[in-house]
Amino acid sequence: QVQLVESGGGLVQPGGSLRLSCAASGFTFSRAYMSWYRQVSGKERELVAGISFGDRTNYGDSVKGRFTISRDNAKNTVFLQMNSLKPEDTAVYYCHGVTFVGMTYWGKGTLVTVSS
């Protein structure tokens, strides 16, 4: 059974930092393309960051220079380090995986709230 379980969300003040984690199981994580998306109620889900099995990364324009995606294949986990957080970063953050054979999976999301 495939699972993507996010953790690390919460309430943080503007300018603060959070680190999200996504623990994966049930597929070959080391060969999967992993991403973080986020969604605000009433808006489309948007790509935050992605990382290939070769550690090539890409980022949404709104988070470049502030967020960093990384992965630990030994622990089947992908991370999102979020620095210099802004109120507009408030959203539900979802982990997404695409396997080597093209299967796609989503986590249930973790809420990040940036507010003073």
N, C-alpha and C positions, 0 to 999 in steps of 0.2 A: 504494500500500500504506500503510495506516494504521499509524503507530507512536507510542507514548507511551514515552519513555525517561526513567526517573527517575535522579537522581544526588544525591550529597550526604550519603548516610547514613554512619553510622559509630559509633564508640564515643565517648561524651562523659560527663563527670562530672555528677552531680546539680547543678543550678543553672546548668549551662552552656547553650550555644546551638548550634544547627545551622540551616543553610539548605538545604532541599531544592529541587531544580529538576526540572521535567518538560518535556522538549522534545517537541513534537508535530509530526507531519507527516502528509500524506495526506488532510486534511480542512480545512474552512474554520474555522480556529482562532478567528478573531475573533468568530464568531457562536456559538461553542460554550459550554456551561456546563461549567466545569471544577471538579473536586473532588479532595480528598485523603481517602483512607480509610486505616485501619490495622487490622491483624489480629494477634492473639496466637494462637499455636498452641492449638487446641482451643476457641477462642471465635469468635463471629461477627465479620465485618468491620464496623467502625463508621465513621460519617462523622466526619471531623475538621474539614473546612472546605470551603466551596464559594464560587465566584465566578461571577457571570453575565457576559455579554458587555458589560453596562452597568456592571460593577464593583460590583454589589450583592453583599454577602458574608453568609455565615452560618457559625456555628461550633458544634461540639459543646460541651456544657456543661462538659466536663472540661478544655477547652483555652482557653475564653474568657479574654481578658486576657493570655494567654501566647503564643499563636500568631497569626500574621498571614498571610493568603493574599493574593497579588497576581498580576498577569499583565502580560506585555509582548507585546502583539499583533504588534508589529513583528518580534519574535524567536520568535513561536509558542511561548512558554514561560510556564509557571505556576510560581510559587514558594510555598514554605511556610517562613516564618521562625519558628523554634521557640526560645523563650526560657524561662528558668527551668525547664529540663527536670527531670522527676522519674523515678524508676525505673519507675513505672507507665506512662510514655510509651514504654517499650520495646516495639517491635512492628515488623512489616514495613509500610512505608508505600507505598500504591499511588496512582498517579495515575489519574483517571477522567475521561472526557470524554463529553458528550452533545451531538450535533450539532444543528443547527437543524431537521433533519428527523427527529430522534429516534433516530439510530443511537448505540449506546453502545460505548465502548472502554475497555480497561484496560491499564495498564502491567504490567511483570513484578515491580515492587516494589523497594524499597531498605530494607535493615535499619538500624534505629536502636536502639542499645543505650545505655541510661543506667545507668551503674554506676560505683562508686568502686573 
